[in-house]
Amino acid sequence: MNSYHPLYIQFFQHYHQGEYWEAHEVLEELWQQDRTNDFYHGLIQIAAIMHQLKRGKVRGARKLSETATRYLTPYQPEHEGVSVASILLWLQLCLQRLPEGITILEQTKLEKLGIPICELPEIK
């Protein structure tokens, strides 16, 4: 049984409640203690992507998808209870479906792109 840092656990709690900004903030607090941890940095960016998508910010979500891919790739297929391989497939989907050269899309148009919520595990 793994014992995870409380901030890591809080990240997943906020994320599953759709509180993407809060998830981003609590994991960033943990990442600040070890800024070489690209795994945490990548997860922070997943929450930020979800936050951007909720607000229709296509360009920001695309940029974050590219950097999150770079941060998370070395940790595949699985790390600290997370299927990194699945996240990388989701990021690839984001990059395929999010149009380039567009800054913001209305939520109805964004929903038509069919980008699901990035699946993350329940970490306790």
C-alpha positions as CSV (number, residue, x, y, z in Angstrom):
1,M,0.0,0.0,0.0
2,N,1.4,3.4,-1.0
3,S,1.2,6.3,1.3
4,Y,0.9,9.4,-0.8
5,H,1.6,12.9,0.2
6,P,-1.6,14.7,1.4
7,L,-1.4,17.3,-1.3
8,Y,-1.1,14.6,-3.9
9,I,-4.3,13.1,-2.6
10,Q,-6.0,16.5,-2.4
11,F,-5.1,17.0,-6.1
12,F,-7.2,14.0,-7.1
13,Q,-10.1,15.0,-4.8
14,H,-10.4,18.4,-6.3
15,Y,-9.9,17.0,-9.8
16,H,-12.8,14.5,-9.4
17,Q,-15.0,17.3,-8.1
18,G,-14.4,19.3,-11.3
19,E,-12.3,21.8,-9.3
20,Y,-9.5,21.9,-11.8
21,W,-8.0,25.2,-10.7
22,E,-7.9,24.1,-7.1
23,A,-6.4,20.8,-8.1
24,H,-3.7,22.7,-10.0
25,E,-3.0,24.9,-7.0
26,V,-2.6,22.1,-4.4
27,L,-0.3,20.0,-6.6
28,E,1.8,23.1,-7.5
29,E,2.4,23.6,-3.8
30,L,3.9,20.1,-3.6
31,W,5.8,20.6,-6.9
32,Q,7.4,23.8,-5.5
33,Q,9.1,21.5,-2.9
34,D,10.8,19.6,-5.7
35,R,10.7,21.5,-9.0
36,T,12.6,18.6,-10.8
37,N,9.5,16.4,-10.5
38,D,8.2,16.5,-14.0
39,F,5.5,13.9,-13.2
40,Y,3.8,16.4,-10.8
41,H,4.4,19.2,-13.3
42,G,2.6,17.2,-16.0
43,L,-0.3,16.4,-13.7
44,I,-0.6,20.1,-12.8
45,Q,-0.8,20.8,-16.5
46,I,-3.6,18.2,-17.0
47,A,-5.7,20.1,-14.4
48,A,-4.8,23.4,-16.2
49,I,-5.9,21.9,-19.5
50,M,-9.2,20.9,-18.0
51,H,-9.6,24.4,-16.6
52,Q,-8.8,26.0,-20.0
53,L,-11.2,23.7,-21.7
54,K,-14.0,24.6,-19.2
55,R,-13.4,28.2,-20.2
56,G,-13.1,27.6,-24.0
57,K,-9.5,28.5,-24.2
58,V,-8.3,26.4,-27.1
59,R,-4.8,27.9,-27.6
60,G,-3.9,27.6,-23.9
61,A,-5.1,24.0,-23.8
62,R,-3.1,23.1,-27.0
63,K,0.1,24.6,-25.6
64,L,-0.3,22.8,-22.2
65,S,-1.1,19.5,-24.0
66,E,2.3,19.8,-25.8
67,T,4.3,20.5,-22.7
68,A,2.4,18.0,-20.5
69,T,3.2,15.3,-23.1
70,R,6.9,16.1,-22.8
71,Y,6.8,16.1,-19.0
72,L,4.8,12.8,-18.7
73,T,6.3,10.7,-21.5
74,P,9.3,9.4,-19.4
75,Y,6.9,8.1,-16.7
76,Q,4.9,5.8,-18.9
77,P,3.2,3.3,-18.7
78,E,2.3,3.9,-15.0
79,H,3.6,6.0,-12.1
80,E,2.4,6.7,-8.6
81,G,-1.0,5.0,-9.2
82,V,-1.6,6.9,-12.5
83,S,-1.9,5.3,-16.0
84,V,0.5,7.8,-17.7
85,A,0.0,5.8,-21.0
86,S,-3.8,6.6,-20.9
87,I,-3.1,10.3,-20.2
88,L,-0.7,10.5,-23.1
89,L,-3.4,9.0,-25.4
90,W,-5.8,11.7,-24.1
91,L,-3.3,14.4,-24.7
92,Q,-2.8,13.1,-28.3
93,L,-6.6,13.3,-28.8
94,C,-6.6,16.9,-27.5
95,L,-3.8,17.8,-30.0
96,Q,-5.7,16.1,-32.8
97,R,-9.0,17.7,-32.1
98,L,-8.2,21.2,-30.8
99,P,-8.0,23.5,-33.8
100,E,-4.7,25.4,-34.3
101,G,-4.8,29.2,-34.7
102,I,-7.9,29.6,-32.6
103,T,-7.7,31.3,-29.2
104,I,-11.2,30.8,-27.8
105,L,-14.2,28.7,-28.8
106,E,-17.8,28.9,-27.4
107,Q,-18.5,26.0,-25.1
108,T,-21.1,24.5,-27.5
109,K,-18.5,24.4,-30.3
110,L,-15.9,23.0,-28.0
111,E,-18.2,20.2,-26.9
112,K,-18.7,19.2,-30.5
113,L,-15.0,18.4,-30.7
114,G,-15.7,15.4,-28.4
115,I,-12.9,15.8,-26.0
116,P,-13.7,13.8,-22.8
117,I,-12.6,14.7,-19.3
118,C,-9.1,13.2,-18.8
119,E,-9.5,10.1,-16.8
120,L,-7.5,10.0,-13.6
121,P,-7.7,7.4,-10.8
122,E,-9.2,7.9,-7.4
123,I,-6.1,8.2,-5.2
124,K,-6.7,8.0,-1.4
